[in-house]
Amino acid sequence: MPSPLSIRRVVLYKHGVGYFERRGKVTGSETAHLDFKARDMNDVLKSMTVLDLNGGSVSAVSYDSTKPLEQLLSEATIRIPEHGSLTALLGQVKGARVRARVGGAQVEGAIVGLESLPVVQGEASVVRPFLTLLVGASLRTFDVLELGELEFLDEAVRKDLEFYLATVMSSYKKDSKRLSILTAGEGSRELFVSYVLESPVWKTSYRILLDEGQSPLLQGWAMVDNTGDEDWVDVELSLIAGLPVSFVHDLYNPRYMRRPVVEVRSETGVAPVIPEEAYESAPAEPMMESADDESFGSSADMASTIMPAMAAPPGAPRRMRAKGGPMIGGGGRGGMREALEQSTSVTTLTKEVGDLFEYGVDRPVTVHRNQSALVPIVHRPFEGRRVLLYNRSTREKNPMSCIEFKNTTGLTLEGGPVTITEDETYVGEAMLDTLKPDDVRFVPYAVELSCTMSVEEDQEDGPVFRARLNRGTLVVEFFHQRRTKVLARNKAKRPQVLFVEHPRTGWELKDTVAPAETTDGFWRFKRELAPGTSDTLVITERTRGHRQYYLGNLGLEEVTFFLDSRYIDPRVAQALRDVVAMREKQSKVAQDLQRLNEERSQLFKDQERIRSNIDSLKSGASQRELVERFVTKLNAQEDRLESIGREMERLEQERTRLQAETNQRIESLSYEADL
């Protein structure tokens, strides 16, 4: 049964959803049916609104289960196979009361059974099905093939059969789910249904006409796609520019909660409850107070920012008519402009909806299923002029021809491709950003070959302007300076306005003309180019830099350099010379320690050699004399080793003292000066 609810209004958004309104007539307690794709059911259940506009009521909205077909059929009490469906059905409903029409008579009874009996036809015998009914107190048998009509009188059997057939029917369109709206009332009434579905994003494309001596003309088209299973016939179409919040939430699939198992317990008595002792107490939180009703907008207010139709009763006016600017007729070569104005005259109904903007097409729109359409939405002049825009990273040798576009159309313009014609000739293409009213954008559409560019860069470090000495480190600050020279040559025979974009990298401008505009990533400098002349723009930038010197590694030459460069004053210079002298003493002590350490190492080697020689000597007078000689030498070396140890200990203490004194002197130095 086709649905009496036809699509009357479609609102498409930029974030992948569409709002649909349906209206239709229902009578009495008639049920209206709508078919949706399975993937759309969550959106439908989340957003559907149903209203009976003529005093009736909507008792319920039912929809197909999510169970698989096999599981649904397994729950039915009736099974109908692919072949022999009639005999199989009658064999499953024994006891059901039926009314059968045989010839011109009707017979009522209960089904006893079905059996196959042979029947002689000519010289052959064929098997035919016979139905046995209990009619009153007698059994009567009828040839099934001779029954003209068989009516089930038991409502339960009839409903089971209808459920089985409806379930099988729904399987033919596996991706479709049926939603049924159950109504209650008297007479004929109008039913209103609205919902949100996932829909293709509507797109925009523009055309700009440039004519000498006339304001530029903007024409905009919206591209809409009907990917549903139903035609949009004479629908009211609206297009929303903006980005409201939307999400997918699973409402279609059944949701189950795990419940605890509670058993009956028998107790002999109630035991005393002993709370545990608290060893730390949190501060008490204030009680939450109920919010004032006026602090929050109502749900209807919030809904109106997304679905304007739901904020007002059906039939109420939804838009305000926006008056377009005067159409400009061209003379001479303006035939294309005049023809364009006459053939695509657009009266766009527009309205601000919160932070969104609505385009309403002023005439019914028809888009058949699985088709798309171009719908005119803008046809207005705007304030703009032809300029040049140079960005070195875009094209090094030439600027781009641009339209300095100021959105004086009074509309919010969605982003999209633009095709530009000048004097009835195609001159290029561009992309237009989303524009609010009075926003200004540059729309580049072609390379300007009549203007050539060249860029020279140099970088240097400026003089030190501050010196700071603290905790043993001297820090000097200076400026890195970068100079960019941009040379523009206008070879055209007309004056041109050039904007030069220079990257903003965190450096500051110094001794440079102020930029005409500043963006997130660029400074934009404006230059006026006379015909056949050149222009030079010098952009100077600077940023802070610094160098560090650790005083513990300085020599007298570095101290002299710091003093001559005025990084330090004479007092600090003398203190640094003292530090250098103390470091030289440390160096002398370190050298003495190294010399004594080398001497001790040599003595250890000699002692090992002497002991080896003593062990190799044999008994005898001459041998004893040699042993005594070696022992005497070992004793002398031991005395020297003891002396070296005492001297190294003294030198180590001296070095430690000098190091501590040097560090203390360095740490105590503090100085700062602006140069």
Secondary structure, 3 states (H helix, E strand, C coil): CCCCCEEEEEEECCCCEEEEEEEEEEECCCEEEEEEEHHHHHHHHHHCEEEECCCCEEEEEEECCCCCHHHHHHCCCCCCCCCCHHHHHHHHCCCCEEEEEECCEEEEEEEEEEEEEEEEECCEEEEEEEEEEEECCEEEEEEHHHEEEEEECCHHHHHHHHHHHHHHHHHCCCCEEEEEEEEECCCEEEEEEEEEEECCCCEEEEEEEECCCCCCEEEEEEEEEECCCCCEEEEEEEEEECCCCCCCCCCCCCCCCCCCCCCCCCCCCCCCCCCCCCCCCCCCCCCCCCCCHHHCCCHHHHHHCCCHHHHCCCCCCCCEECCCCCCCCCCCCCHHHHHHHHHCCCCEEEEEECCEEEEEECCCEEECCCEEEEEEEEEEECEEEEEEEEECCCCCCCCEEEEEEECCCCCCECCEEEEEEECCEEEEEEEECCECCCCEEEEEEEECCCEEEEEEEEEEEEEEEEEEEECCEEEEEEEEEEEEEEEEEECCCCCEEEEEEEECCCCEECCCCCCCEECCCEEEEEEEECCCCEEEEEEEEEEEEEEEEEHHHCCHHHHHHHHHCCCCCHHHHHHHHHHHHHHHHHHHHHHHHHHHHHHHHHHHHHHHHHHHHHHHCCCCHHHHHHHHHHHHHHHHHHHHHHHHHHHHHHHHHHHHHHHHHHHHHHHHCEEEEEC
